[in-house]
């Protein structure tokens, strides 16, 4: 069983990529995908989360999402918050991965400045679901749900 992770305030999104599975986790921890790192930016009425990962035999992918908190939804797993998800692939033949990461970090700093929040970076460099979940569990911003689908509205 994979762990369905929306590692901050929930785990379901109608806009998640179509290959994300039935529950549509934004970041599926499946034991096969190599997670390089994750980022989280806090905000008062919203937050932003991203991951750099690589599926077996595939290109590096950078996926991020914005979450806009519903004022009537205190439960992080109730499905009432609005989310938008975006992703793109990184082609190391066109640009070295280290340069792409530098650009990603500059974009994250811009997001942080617009949200007037804090940035958290989690270095992972593993496929191991247990190690990933343990690392996330140590983060104050991570709210985890293990193997349970989120409520849908």
Backbone torsions as a table, in degrees:
resi	resn	phi	psi	omega
1	UNK	NA	134.2	177.3
2	UNK	-87.0	158.5	175.5
3	UNK	-92.8	127.3	178.2
4	UNK	-91.4	115.4	-172.0
5	UNK	-121.1	123.0	164.8
6	UNK	-126.4	88.2	-157.8
7	UNK	-76.8	34.1	175.7
8	UNK	-141.5	-62.0	-176.3
9	UNK	-135.4	17.9	179.6
10	UNK	164.0	-172.0	-179.1
11	UNK	-145.5	9.9	179.7
12	UNK	-127.7	145.6	179.0
13	UNK	-153.3	126.5	179.0
14	UNK	-65.0	-21.0	-177.9
15	UNK	-94.7	6.4	-178.8
16	UNK	-63.8	154.0	178.9
17	UNK	-55.6	146.3	-174.5
18	UNK	-63.5	-24.2	-179.7
19	UNK	-84.9	8.5	-175.3
20	UNK	-76.5	-8.6	177.6
21	UNK	99.6	177.2	-174.0
22	UNK	-60.2	-41.8	-178.0
23	UNK	-80.2	-17.1	-178.9
24	UNK	60.3	51.7	173.7
25	UNK	-67.4	146.6	178.5
26	UNK	-72.4	-37.7	176.5
27	UNK	-129.1	105.5	179.6
28	UNK	-89.9	120.7	177.9
29	UNK	-92.3	99.4	-168.6
30	UNK	-112.5	-1.7	-179.2
31	UNK	85.5	-10.0	179.2
32	UNK	-109.8	-31.4	-177.9
33	UNK	-79.7	129.9	176.8
34	UNK	-85.1	118.4	175.9
35	UNK	-98.3	119.7	178.0
36	UNK	-80.3	-53.1	-178.7
37	UNK	-163.0	164.0	175.5
38	UNK	-132.1	152.6	177.4
39	UNK	-130.5	152.1	176.5
40	UNK	-143.7	135.1	176.6
41	UNK	-121.0	125.0	-179.6
42	UNK	-80.5	157.7	175.7
43	UNK	-158.3	163.3	-178.0
44	UNK	-74.0	-43.9	-177.0
45	UNK	-113.7	0.0	-179.2
46	UNK	-159.5	168.2	171.8
47	UNK	-144.3	172.0	-176.2
48	UNK	-137.9	137.3	-179.0
49	UNK	-139.6	145.9	-178.6
50	UNK	-148.4	160.1	175.0
51	UNK	-144.8	146.2	172.5
52	UNK	-110.1	120.3	-174.5
53	UNK	-147.5	167.3	179.2
54	UNK	-141.9	121.3	174.2
55	UNK	-78.5	154.5	-177.6
56	UNK	-53.9	127.4	178.1
57	UNK	72.9	2.0	-176.7
58	UNK	-105.5	177.6	177.9
59	UNK	-77.7	166.9	171.2
60	UNK	-68.7	141.4	178.4
61	UNK	-125.9	144.2	174.3
62	UNK	-120.7	116.1	-179.9
63	UNK	-119.1	135.8	177.9
64	UNK	-140.8	158.7	178.0
65	UNK	-145.6	148.8	171.3
66	UNK	-102.9	140.9	174.2
67	UNK	-124.3	127.0	177.9
68	UNK	-107.5	115.1	-173.9
69	UNK	-67.4	136.8	172.5
70	UNK	-81.9	127.9	-179.0
71	UNK	-66.2	-18.0	-178.4
72	UNK	-100.0	11.1	-173.2
73	UNK	-129.3	85.4	-180.0
74	UNK	-74.4	-20.7	-179.1
75	UNK	-79.3	120.0	-177.9
76	UNK	-65.3	-14.6	-177.8
77	UNK	-110.7	14.9	-176.0
78	UNK	-81.9	-10.5	177.0
79	UNK	81.1	7.1	-177.0
80	UNK	-86.4	-19.3	179.7
81	UNK	-70.8	145.3	177.7
82	UNK	-87.6	135.7	179.8
83	UNK	-131.2	149.8	169.8
84	UNK	-131.8	133.9	-173.8
85	UNK	-119.5	137.9	179.3
86	UNK	-136.6	149.7	173.5
87	UNK	-153.7	159.2	175.8
88	UNK	-150.8	159.0	179.4
89	UNK	-98.3	149.7	179.2
90	UNK	-110.2	124.7	-179.7
91	UNK	-102.2	102.1	-178.9
92	UNK	-62.5	-17.4	177.2
93	UNK	-71.5	-26.4	179.9
94	UNK	-93.6	-29.2	-178.7
95	UNK	-155.8	130.1	178.4
96	UNK	-56.6	143.7	-178.0
97	UNK	-55.2	-39.4	-179.5
98	UNK	-60.6	-36.2	177.4
99	UNK	-71.1	-37.6	176.3
100	UNK	-62.9	-41.4	179.2
101	UNK	-64.4	-38.7	177.0
102	UNK	-61.2	-41.2	177.7
103	UNK	-67.1	-39.4	177.3
104	UNK	-60.7	-45.1	-179.7
105	UNK	-63.7	-36.7	176.9
106	UNK	-65.6	-40.0	177.7
107	UNK	-65.7	-39.0	178.5
108	UNK	-63.8	-40.2	178.1
109	UNK	-63.0	-38.3	176.8
110	UNK	-63.9	-45.4	177.8
111	UNK	-58.4	-46.4	-179.9
112	UNK	-59.2	-43.0	-178.3
113	UNK	-65.5	-35.3	179.4
114	UNK	-73.3	-29.8	-179.1
115	UNK	-92.3	-10.3	-176.9
116	UNK	53.0	46.5	-176.6
117	UNK	-121.2	-162.4	178.4
118	UNK	-113.3	146.1	176.3
119	UNK	-104.0	135.8	175.8
120	UNK	-122.9	130.3	177.8
121	UNK	-118.7	132.1	-178.7
122	UNK	-118.7	111.2	178.4
123	UNK	-82.5	125.6	-176.4
124	UNK	-116.1	-62.3	-179.9
125	UNK	50.9	50.3	179.7
126	UNK	-155.3	158.3	171.3
127	UNK	-102.0	-13.5	-172.1
128	UNK	-67.9	111.7	-178.0
129	UNK	-58.1	-38.4	-179.1
130	UNK	-63.3	-44.7	179.8
131	UNK	-65.4	-40.7	179.5
132	UNK	-64.0	-47.1	-178.2
133	UNK	-66.9	-36.8	176.4
134	UNK	-64.2	-42.3	178.7
135	UNK	-63.5	-43.7	178.3
136	UNK	-64.4	-39.1	-178.1
137	UNK	-62.9	-23.5	178.6
138	UNK	-80.5	-10.5	-177.4
139	UNK	-90.4	131.6	-177.9
140	UNK	-66.2	-23.8	-179.0
141	UNK	-84.5	-12.7	-174.1
142	UNK	-89.2	122.9	172.7
143	UNK	-114.7	114.1	-170.3
144	UNK	-107.0	148.0	173.6
145	UNK	-130.8	123.8	-175.4
146	UNK	-100.8	112.5	171.5
147	UNK	63.2	18.2	179.8
148	UNK	-118.1	132.2	176.8
149	UNK	-69.9	149.3	176.6
150	UNK	-76.4	158.0	174.1
151	UNK	-68.0	145.8	175.9
152	UNK	-119.8	152.2	-179.2
153	UNK	-107.2	NA	NA
